[in-house]
Amino acid sequence: MHVFLETERLTLRRFTEADLDNLVALDADPEVMRYLTGGVPTPPEVIATRTLPRMLDYHRRFDNHGYWAAIDTSSGQFLGWFELRPGDDGRTDELELGYRLRRAAWGRGYATEGSRALLRRAFTELDAQRVYAQTMTVNVRSRRVMEKAGLTLVRTFHRDWPDPIDGAEHGEVEYALHRADWLRRDPQPGSAG
């Protein structure tokens, strides 16, 4: 098992082919998928042929960027995943932060804990100058995680979706944190926490 990082309660490790059932179960929950697909589960064949291969490909191309399985350190239970990866432009000094957790893990601080740890890694070891995250404007829970992790609202924007879901009319939001701002907030950037 290739561990990317550990926090007090989380272990973030590389995905493997054995995670297929974990991903299928995660994306089968309509509440988990509410702000992504309007609650429609991702078909298992899509996860097997596109989602998991894409996640595994990141590990082949980048040692320290990509998607990681989030494991509860005490129980060994799969909680979901986190991402810290270059955006569509491929720049490694500007990284996208993301997360998707099982409903049973919601409201327990895992998303904030994992996000803060990834921000620390991005700014202390990966030479990132900016980390950003995006969600639907109406996804209040995810927005709150971004704020607790230290990101601030940068913009609201609209995308032209072929099949818009409820809430899409309110647009999307982008939150971000620059390295200089993070360093001002964390006087000991190498410290755990």
C-alpha positions, 0 to 999 in steps of 0.5 A: 500500500502506497501511503501519500499522507496521514493525518490524525484520523485519515490515511490517504493512499493510492487507489488500486484495482481492488477499490472498484467496489468502494467507488461503485458503492460511493457513487451509488448513493444519490445524496453523494451524487446530488451536486454532481449528477442530480443524484443519478448513480454512476454506472458500475461499468463507467467506474470500471472503464473510465473513473478508476483507470483515470485515477490509476493513470494519475499515479503512473504519470505523477508521483505526488498529484492525483486521487487518493483513497481516504481510509479511516485509520482506526477502522480501516474503512473506506471513506471516499477520496481526495484529489490534489491534481493539476487543472485542465491546463496541466500546471503543477504550480496551480492545483485543484483540491477535491473530495467525495466522501461517503454519507456516513463520513459527513459532518465528522470533520474528515473533509476539512482534515484531509483538505488541510493536510493536502494544502499543507503538502501542496505548499510545503512539498509540491511547490504549489503557488495556488490551490483552488476548489470548485462546487455548485453555488448551492452546495453549502456543505462543500463550500463550508469545508472549503472555508474551514480549510482556509480557501476564500471565495474567488468567483461565481461563474456559469457553465453551459451544461447539456443536462443541468441539474437542480441548482445549476441556475445559480452557477458554480463557485471557485474558492482558492488559497495562495501560498503566501496567504497560507504561509501567513496563516501557518507560521510553522508550515512543516508542522502537522495538524 
